[in-house]
């Protein structure tokens, strides 16, 4: 703390509430400024130069509250400073004023000051142990408040694979609140989640390991508790309850008016893996790591800064290929009915009006006229007997007609 809070320290934050960068005066973040914190929390009325001396007189528990806040603010500054952008972010500007952009020096120095025996993987850690959350266990704040986890000599496991937890699992801030996590080794989520549901930022720093967003379900619903609101007249109302879904790492802003949350993931020698659960960011996203995997499963509504090139699918190529395939499928679908109609056999419908038997009369309206031109004459029967009168016999004989008399 002396190095960051003492006005004579190497990275003193006491007199850096504003810095001059290229002729531009930019106010520093109050999260790392001791002077306004003492004024707000303890009503400190002294000078800024005497703020550190007053701070040393506070009980150890009160000092630790600000030191943890300072610690994660410095880690956040170092992670942002590793990927400097063109914006005048106070944290980046502070690192720029110290000429520390593109390095992890600021964060590593903070870790060395807080955990001096835990900086090397070969050294025997003074602070050992892991944080492991299994099953449906979790850490949650229901109506606002921050969550901080420190694992200086081990790893942080928020969930395991193979068993989908309930919505109560994971590290979640219901309502406004930040989530700050540090581990010497890896931070792994399994099938669980690290989520701020109603505004709030997330900082995760893995000194010697990886950051894995896990393989949790994207359809798990997290229902926040209903909050009671009281006005000046004692009337009670219920705040809107907006459920959230999914696993992985996310800062959510479910309704209008909720400030977007930023995510800063730092793994100087490891890999940041979005996994199948994914990373969802309602604000800006910064990642500083040796490798980044599953970048296609990262959704950012703000700006993204990264120390490595995140390989994502060619969405334009996929769209063009999809359009071409869709057009071919539509053409084939239109041609199919015509081809089937051409190959379909003809169907004849025959109606029988009658069989022409004796005693069965056919109404004149239903009678079918006969075609006499095609009607064949039946030959006379062989035993037909014709009688010719004697008066006409001579005439018939003269005409050549022969007959057989009965």
MARPA-589398 format. One record per residue (C-alpha): y, z, x; residue in one letter. Coordinates in Angstrom, 2 decimals. Layout:
// residues N
{pt {Y; Z; X}; A}
...
This chain:
// residues 406
{pt {0.00; 0.00; 0.00}; X}
{pt {2.36; 0.76; 2.85}; X}
{pt {2.25; -2.84; 4.05}; X}
{pt {3.28; -4.17; 0.63}; X}
{pt {5.50; -1.38; -0.71}; X}
{pt {7.25; -0.03; 2.35}; X}
{pt {10.56; -1.87; 2.86}; X}
{pt {9.61; -2.19; 6.54}; X}
{pt {6.13; -3.56; 5.77}; X}
{pt {4.89; -7.04; 6.71}; X}
{pt {4.65; -8.27; 3.10}; X}
{pt {7.13; -5.86; 1.55}; X}
{pt {7.70; -6.44; -2.15}; X}
{pt {10.41; -3.84; -2.54}; X}
{pt {13.30; -6.08; -1.61}; X}
{pt {11.83; -9.37; -2.83}; X}
{pt {12.73; -9.28; -6.50}; X}
{pt {14.49; -12.57; -5.70}; X}
{pt {13.90; -15.05; -2.90}; X}
{pt {15.89; -18.01; -1.60}; X}
{pt {13.85; -21.20; -1.50}; X}
{pt {15.78; -24.31; -0.51}; X}
{pt {19.03; -22.86; -1.79}; X}
{pt {17.47; -21.84; -5.13}; X}
{pt {17.42; -18.13; -6.01}; X}
{pt {14.28; -17.36; -8.01}; X}
{pt {13.45; -13.98; -9.52}; X}
{pt {10.13; -12.51; -8.42}; X}
{pt {7.50; -11.26; -10.85}; X}
{pt {8.04; -7.65; -11.98}; X}
{pt {4.29; -7.06; -11.77}; X}
{pt {4.64; -6.69; -8.00}; X}
{pt {8.06; -5.04; -7.96}; X}
{pt {7.85; -1.28; -7.69}; X}
{pt {11.47; -0.56; -8.58}; X}
{pt {11.47; -1.75; -12.25}; X}
{pt {8.02; -0.22; -12.76}; X}
{pt {9.30; 3.21; -11.74}; X}
{pt {12.32; 2.81; -13.99}; X}
{pt {10.18; 1.89; -16.98}; X}
{pt {7.36; 4.39; -16.50}; X}
{pt {9.16; 7.42; -15.06}; X}
{pt {12.85; 6.82; -15.71}; X}
{pt {13.60; 6.50; -12.01}; X}
{pt {17.39; 6.46; -11.48}; X}
{pt {17.53; 6.28; -7.70}; X}
{pt {18.22; 3.32; -5.45}; X}
{pt {15.81; 0.51; -4.70}; X}
{pt {15.61; 1.64; -1.06}; X}
{pt {14.31; 5.03; -2.13}; X}
{pt {11.74; 3.71; -4.62}; X}
{pt {8.86; 3.85; -2.17}; X}
{pt {9.57; 7.43; -1.14}; X}
{pt {9.67; 8.43; -4.81}; X}
{pt {6.40; 6.57; -5.40}; X}
{pt {4.65; 8.63; -2.74}; X}
{pt {5.50; 11.81; -4.61}; X}
{pt {3.59; 10.70; -7.72}; X}
{pt {0.05; 11.99; -8.43}; X}
{pt {-2.75; 9.87; -6.98}; X}
{pt {-3.89; 8.74; -10.43}; X}
{pt {-0.42; 7.41; -11.27}; X}
{pt {-0.19; 5.63; -7.94}; X}
{pt {-3.55; 3.95; -8.47}; X}
{pt {-2.37; 2.43; -11.76}; X}
{pt {0.36; 0.50; -10.01}; X}
{pt {-1.71; -0.20; -6.88}; X}
{pt {-4.40; -1.97; -8.94}; X}
{pt {-1.70; -3.95; -10.72}; X}
{pt {-0.16; -4.81; -7.35}; X}
{pt {-3.53; -5.69; -5.84}; X}
{pt {-4.42; -8.30; -8.46}; X}
{pt {-0.88; -9.66; -8.50}; X}
{pt {-1.15; -10.31; -4.75}; X}
{pt {-4.57; -11.95; -5.20}; X}
{pt {-3.08; -14.15; -7.91}; X}
{pt {-0.18; -15.05; -5.63}; X}
{pt {-2.52; -15.96; -2.80}; X}
{pt {-4.72; -18.13; -5.03}; X}
{pt {-1.74; -20.00; -6.45}; X}
{pt {-0.20; -20.36; -3.02}; X}
{pt {-3.33; -22.04; -1.69}; X}
{pt {-2.64; -24.98; -4.03}; X}
{pt {1.18; -25.27; -4.00}; X}
{pt {2.61; -27.33; -6.83}; X}
{pt {6.07; -28.73; -7.49}; X}
{pt {6.88; -26.03; -10.07}; X}
{pt {8.99; -23.00; -9.18}; X}
{pt {6.33; -20.45; -10.08}; X}
{pt {7.47; -17.03; -8.82}; X}
{pt {4.10; -16.27; -7.24}; X}
{pt {3.95; -19.59; -5.39}; X}
{pt {7.55; -19.24; -4.28}; X}
{pt {6.89; -15.83; -2.83}; X}
{pt {3.98; -17.21; -0.80}; X}
{pt {6.17; -20.14; 0.19}; X}
{pt {8.91; -17.80; 1.37}; X}
{pt {6.35; -16.13; 3.66}; X}
{pt {5.07; -19.54; 4.86}; X}
{pt {1.58; -18.70; 3.57}; X}
{pt {0.96; -21.69; 1.29}; X}
{pt {-2.40; -23.34; 1.90}; X}
{pt {-4.00; -20.14; 3.24}; X}
{pt {-5.75; -17.06; 1.89}; X}
{pt {-3.93; -14.75; 4.31}; X}
{pt {-1.97; -12.86; 1.66}; X}
{pt {-5.03; -12.11; -0.47}; X}
{pt {-7.30; -11.33; 2.44}; X}
{pt {-4.73; -8.93; 3.84}; X}
{pt {-4.55; -7.12; 0.49}; X}
{pt {-8.35; -6.83; 0.42}; X}
{pt {-8.42; -5.56; 3.99}; X}
{pt {-5.85; -2.90; 3.14}; X}
{pt {-7.66; -1.70; 0.02}; X}
{pt {-11.27; -2.15; 1.26}; X}
{pt {-11.10; -2.27; 5.08}; X}
{pt {-14.87; -1.88; 5.60}; X}
{pt {-15.86; -4.54; 3.06}; X}
{pt {-14.28; -7.68; 4.48}; X}
{pt {-17.24; -8.88; 6.55}; X}
{pt {-20.70; -9.67; 5.24}; X}
{pt {-22.19; -8.34; 8.49}; X}
{pt {-20.48; -4.97; 8.27}; X}
{pt {-22.02; -2.09; 6.39}; X}
{pt {-19.90; -1.75; 3.22}; X}
{pt {-18.32; 1.62; 2.66}; X}
{pt {-18.21; 0.98; -1.09}; X}
{pt {-21.55; -0.37; -2.35}; X}
{pt {-22.88; -1.09; -5.79}; X}
{pt {-22.90; -3.79; -8.45}; X}
{pt {-21.53; -4.15; -11.94}; X}
{pt {-24.29; -5.39; -14.27}; X}
{pt {-23.97; -5.95; -18.02}; X}
{pt {-27.20; -6.96; -19.76}; X}
{pt {-28.27; -7.42; -23.34}; X}
{pt {-25.47; -6.88; -25.83}; X}
{pt {-23.43; -4.58; -23.58}; X}
{pt {-19.82; -5.42; -22.83}; X}
{pt {-16.34; -4.23; -21.97}; X}
{pt {-13.73; -4.80; -24.67}; X}
{pt {-10.23; -3.78; -25.64}; X}
{pt {-9.73; -3.99; -29.39}; X}
{pt {-5.95; -3.87; -29.93}; X}
{pt {-4.39; -4.92; -26.66}; X}
{pt {-4.79; -3.67; -23.10}; X}
{pt {-5.94; -5.04; -19.77}; X}
{pt {-9.41; -4.95; -18.22}; X}
{pt {-9.87; -4.58; -14.45}; X}
{pt {-13.17; -4.56; -12.55}; X}
{pt {-13.55; -3.92; -8.81}; X}
{pt {-16.83; -4.50; -6.97}; X}
{pt {-15.81; -4.15; -3.30}; X}
{pt {-19.36; -4.07; -1.91}; X}
{pt {-21.49; -6.01; -4.39}; X}
{pt {-21.56; -8.57; -7.17}; X}
{pt {-20.52; -8.62; -10.81}; X}
{pt {-23.09; -9.80; -13.37}; X}
{pt {-21.68; -10.06; -16.88}; X}
{pt {-24.81; -11.55; -18.46}; X}
{pt {-28.28; -12.86; -17.64}; X}
{pt {-30.03; -16.09; -18.54}; X}
{pt {-32.89; -16.41; -20.98}; X}
{pt {-31.58; -14.05; -23.67}; X}
{pt {-28.63; -15.03; -25.83}; X}
{pt {-26.48; -11.93; -26.43}; X}
{pt {-24.55; -11.00; -29.53}; X}
{pt {-20.81; -11.43; -29.91}; X}
{pt {-20.29; -7.87; -28.68}; X}
{pt {-21.40; -8.80; -25.17}; X}
{pt {-19.18; -9.75; -22.26}; X}
{pt {-15.72; -8.86; -21.03}; X}
{pt {-13.29; -9.53; -23.89}; X}
{pt {-9.72; -8.52; -24.74}; X}
{pt {-9.26; -8.53; -28.52}; X}
{pt {-5.52; -8.84; -28.84}; X}
{pt {-3.11; -9.29; -25.96}; X}
{pt {-4.41; -8.28; -22.56}; X}
{pt {-5.31; -9.65; -19.13}; X}
{pt {-8.67; -9.65; -17.37}; X}
{pt {-8.68; -9.12; -13.58}; X}
{pt {-11.96; -9.17; -11.64}; X}
{pt {-12.71; -8.83; -7.93}; X}
{pt {-16.13; -8.86; -6.25}; X}
{pt {-17.20; -9.15; -2.66}; X}
{pt {-20.19; -11.24; -3.75}; X}
{pt {-20.65; -13.56; -6.73}; X}
{pt {-19.36; -13.23; -10.27}; X}
{pt {-21.99; -14.60; -12.67}; X}
{pt {-21.81; -14.78; -16.45}; X}
{pt {-25.35; -15.87; -17.42}; X}
{pt {-25.18; -16.45; -21.18}; X}
{pt {-22.25; -14.11; -21.76}; X}
{pt {-18.45; -14.52; -21.65}; X}
{pt {-15.16; -13.49; -20.04}; X}
{pt {-12.51; -14.22; -22.69}; X}
{pt {-8.99; -13.27; -23.68}; X}
{pt {-8.82; -13.99; -27.40}; X}
{pt {-5.16; -13.48; -28.27}; X}
{pt {-3.12; -14.32; -25.21}; X}
{pt {-3.64; -13.03; -21.69}; X}
{pt {-4.44; -14.34; -18.22}; X}
{pt {-7.65; -14.23; -16.20}; X}
{pt {-7.90; -13.72; -12.43}; X}
{pt {-11.33; -13.80; -10.76}; X}
{pt {-11.67; -13.54; -6.97}; X}
{pt {-15.04; -13.70; -5.21}; X}
{pt {-14.54; -12.96; -1.51}; X}
{pt {-17.90; -14.14; -0.16}; X}
{pt {-19.75; -15.53; -3.17}; X}
{pt {-19.51; -17.90; -6.13}; X}
{pt {-18.00; -17.89; -9.61}; X}
{pt {-20.41; -19.17; -12.28}; X}
{pt {-19.29; -19.57; -15.90}; X}
{pt {-22.90; -19.50; -17.03}; X}
{pt {-24.93; -21.30; -19.67}; X}
{pt {-24.02; -19.46; -22.83}; X}
{pt {-23.92; -20.94; -26.31}; X}
{pt {-20.74; -22.66; -27.46}; X}
{pt {-21.39; -21.78; -31.11}; X}
{pt {-21.48; -17.96; -30.87}; X}
{pt {-18.76; -16.50; -33.14}; X}
{pt {-16.71; -13.52; -31.96}; X}
{pt {-14.98; -11.68; -34.83}; X}
{pt {-12.02; -9.52; -33.81}; X}
{pt {-11.47; -6.29; -35.72}; X}
{pt {-8.83; -6.21; -38.43}; X}
{pt {-5.65; -4.51; -37.27}; X}
{pt {-3.51; -2.37; -39.58}; X}
{pt {0.24; -2.83; -39.33}; X}
{pt {2.79; -0.27; -40.53}; X}
{pt {6.40; -1.14; -41.27}; X}
{pt {9.43; 1.18; -41.29}; X}
{pt {8.79; 2.13; -44.93}; X}
{pt {5.15; 3.12; -44.47}; X}
{pt {3.70; 0.00; -46.04}; X}
{pt {0.35; -1.04; -44.62}; X}
{pt {-0.68; -4.63; -44.06}; X}
{pt {-3.60; -6.27; -42.30}; X}
{pt {-3.09; -8.67; -39.44}; X}
{pt {-4.82; -12.06; -39.64}; X}
{pt {-8.29; -12.01; -38.16}; X}
{pt {-8.99; -15.22; -36.27}; X}
{pt {-12.58; -15.56; -35.05}; X}
{pt {-13.28; -17.22; -31.73}; X}
{pt {-16.39; -18.97; -30.51}; X}
{pt {-18.24; -19.83; -27.37}; X}
{pt {-19.12; -18.31; -24.04}; X}
{pt {-18.09; -18.90; -20.44}; X}
{pt {-14.55; -18.27; -19.18}; X}
{pt {-11.67; -18.82; -21.60}; X}
{pt {-8.10; -17.89; -22.44}; X}
{pt {-7.58; -18.61; -26.13}; X}
{pt {-4.44; -18.95; -28.22}; X}
{pt {-5.95; -19.27; -31.72}; X}
{pt {-2.75; -19.32; -33.80}; X}
{pt {0.82; -20.52; -33.35}; X}
{pt {3.12; -18.13; -31.56}; X}
{pt {0.46; -16.76; -29.22}; X}
{pt {1.50; -17.36; -25.60}; X}
{pt {-0.96; -19.52; -23.64}; X}
{pt {-3.07; -17.81; -21.01}; X}
{pt {-3.59; -19.00; -17.43}; X}
{pt {-6.79; -18.85; -15.38}; X}
{pt {-6.91; -18.45; -11.59}; X}
{pt {-10.37; -18.69; -9.98}; X}
{pt {-10.65; -18.12; -6.23}; X}
{pt {-13.83; -18.37; -4.12}; X}
{pt {-12.68; -19.12; -0.56}; X}
{pt {-16.19; -19.80; 0.83}; X}
{pt {-18.11; -20.38; -2.40}; X}
{pt {-18.46; -22.59; -5.45}; X}
{pt {-16.76; -22.46; -8.83}; X}
{pt {-19.29; -23.73; -11.38}; X}
{pt {-18.18; -24.39; -14.96}; X}
{pt {-21.83; -24.49; -16.03}; X}
{pt {-22.78; -25.57; -19.53}; X}
{pt {-20.73; -22.81; -21.18}; X}
{pt {-17.54; -24.28; -19.71}; X}
{pt {-14.05; -23.12; -18.86}; X}
{pt {-11.32; -23.34; -21.53}; X}
{pt {-7.69; -22.76; -20.65}; X}
{pt {-4.85; -22.59; -23.15}; X}
{pt {-2.28; -22.52; -20.31}; X}
{pt {-2.46; -23.60; -16.66}; X}
{pt {-5.57; -23.66; -14.51}; X}
{pt {-5.81; -23.07; -10.76}; X}
{pt {-9.02; -23.18; -8.75}; X}
{pt {-9.23; -22.53; -5.01}; X}
{pt {-12.78; -22.85; -3.70}; X}
{pt {-14.95; -24.74; -1.24}; X}
{pt {-16.70; -26.62; -4.07}; X}
{pt {-16.25; -27.19; -7.80}; X}
{pt {-19.19; -28.17; -10.00}; X}
{pt {-19.39; -29.43; -13.62}; X}
{pt {-15.71; -30.27; -13.70}; X}
{pt {-16.28; -32.34; -16.85}; X}
{pt {-16.86; -29.08; -18.72}; X}
{pt {-13.37; -27.75; -17.98}; X}
{pt {-10.73; -28.06; -20.72}; X}
{pt {-7.10; -27.39; -19.79}; X}
{pt {-4.13; -27.66; -22.12}; X}
{pt {-1.57; -27.09; -19.37}; X}
{pt {-1.56; -28.29; -15.77}; X}
{pt {-4.42; -28.13; -13.28}; X}
{pt {-4.20; -27.48; -9.55}; X}
{pt {-7.31; -27.59; -7.38}; X}
{pt {-8.16; -27.37; -3.70}; X}
{pt {-10.92; -29.97; -4.10}; X}
{pt {-11.30; -33.16; -6.08}; X}
{pt {-12.98; -32.38; -9.38}; X}
{pt {-15.31; -35.24; -10.29}; X}
{pt {-15.18; -36.03; -13.99}; X}
{pt {-16.81; -38.90; -15.94}; X}
{pt {-14.93; -42.18; -16.37}; X}
{pt {-13.90; -41.63; -19.98}; X}
{pt {-12.27; -45.09; -20.19}; X}
{pt {-15.44; -46.79; -18.99}; X}
{pt {-17.54; -44.80; -21.42}; X}
{pt {-15.19; -45.75; -24.26}; X}
{pt {-15.33; -49.47; -23.38}; X}
{pt {-19.09; -49.40; -23.11}; X}
{pt {-19.32; -47.55; -26.39}; X}
{pt {-17.07; -50.09; -28.14}; X}
{pt {-19.14; -53.01; -26.79}; X}
{pt {-22.38; -51.36; -27.85}; X}
{pt {-20.92; -50.58; -31.27}; X}
{pt {-19.81; -54.20; -31.78}; X}
{pt {-23.24; -55.52; -30.79}; X}
{pt {-24.93; -53.07; -33.14}; X}
{pt {-22.62; -54.08; -36.00}; X}
{pt {-23.30; -57.79; -35.42}; X}
{pt {-27.03; -57.16; -35.39}; X}
{pt {-26.77; -55.12; -38.57}; X}
{pt {-24.87; -57.92; -40.36}; X}
{pt {-27.32; -60.58; -39.23}; X}
{pt {-30.39; -58.63; -40.26}; X}
{pt {-29.97; -58.97; -44.08}; X}
{pt {-29.43; -62.74; -43.80}; X}
{pt {-32.53; -63.20; -41.67}; X}
{pt {-34.60; -61.07; -43.99}; X}
{pt {-33.36; -63.01; -47.04}; X}
{pt {-34.38; -66.32; -45.44}; X}
{pt {-37.91; -65.09; -44.72}; X}
{pt {-38.45; -63.41; -48.10}; X}
{pt {-41.05; -65.25; -50.34}; X}
{pt {-40.02; -66.71; -53.73}; X}
{pt {-40.93; -64.88; -56.92}; X}
{pt {-41.76; -66.84; -60.13}; X}
{pt {-41.65; -65.17; -63.53}; X}
{pt {-43.90; -66.81; -66.19}; X}
{pt {-43.66; -65.96; -69.89}; X}
{pt {-46.61; -66.93; -72.11}; X}
{pt {-45.53; -67.81; -75.63}; X}
{pt {-48.98; -68.35; -77.10}; X}
{pt {-52.47; -69.74; -76.59}; X}
{pt {-52.43; -72.30; -79.50}; X}
{pt {-55.55; -70.96; -81.25}; X}
{pt {-56.46; -71.82; -84.88}; X}
{pt {-54.47; -69.99; -87.45}; X}
{pt {-51.71; -69.06; -84.98}; X}
{pt {-48.51; -70.70; -86.00}; X}
{pt {-45.64; -71.12; -83.58}; X}
{pt {-42.16; -70.81; -85.03}; X}
{pt {-40.15; -74.01; -84.83}; X}
{pt {-37.49; -72.27; -82.76}; X}
{pt {-40.05; -71.35; -80.09}; X}
{pt {-41.97; -74.64; -80.15}; X}
{pt {-41.83; -76.68; -76.96}; X}
{pt {-41.49; -80.46; -77.52}; X}
{pt {-44.35; -82.48; -76.15}; X}
{pt {-43.89; -85.23; -73.59}; X}
{pt {-45.78; -88.14; -75.19}; X}
{pt {-45.27; -90.35; -72.18}; X}
{pt {-47.53; -88.16; -70.10}; X}
{pt {-50.04; -87.39; -72.84}; X}
{pt {-53.41; -88.98; -72.26}; X}
{pt {-55.39; -90.50; -75.14}; X}
{pt {-58.82; -89.10; -75.65}; X}
{pt {-61.65; -91.66; -75.74}; X}
{pt {-63.53; -91.82; -79.02}; X}
{pt {-66.77; -89.90; -79.17}; X}
{pt {-69.95; -91.84; -78.38}; X}
{pt {-71.46; -91.21; -81.82}; X}
{pt {-68.37; -92.39; -83.73}; X}
{pt {-69.31; -94.56; -86.67}; X}
{pt {-66.75; -96.99; -88.11}; X}
{pt {-67.29; -98.72; -91.46}; X}
{pt {-65.56; -102.07; -91.90}; X}
{pt {-65.29; -103.61; -95.32}; X}
{pt {-67.08; -106.95; -95.78}; X}
{pt {-63.86; -108.68; -96.67}; X}
{pt {-62.40; -107.91; -93.29}; X}
{pt {-65.58; -108.24; -91.26}; X}
{pt {-65.16; -111.90; -90.59}; X}
{pt {-61.65; -111.34; -89.35}; X}
{pt {-62.72; -108.57; -87.05}; X}
{pt {-65.54; -110.58; -85.62}; X}
{pt {-63.25; -113.44; -84.98}; X}
{pt {-60.97; -111.09; -83.04}; X}
{pt {-63.90; -109.94; -80.86}; X}
{pt {-64.29; -106.44; -82.28}; X}
{pt {-67.85; -105.27; -82.21}; X}
{pt {-69.03; -102.35; -84.18}; X}
{pt {-72.18; -100.65; -85.14}; X}
{pt {-72.78; -100.11; -88.75}; X}
{pt {-74.35; -96.97; -90.03}; X}
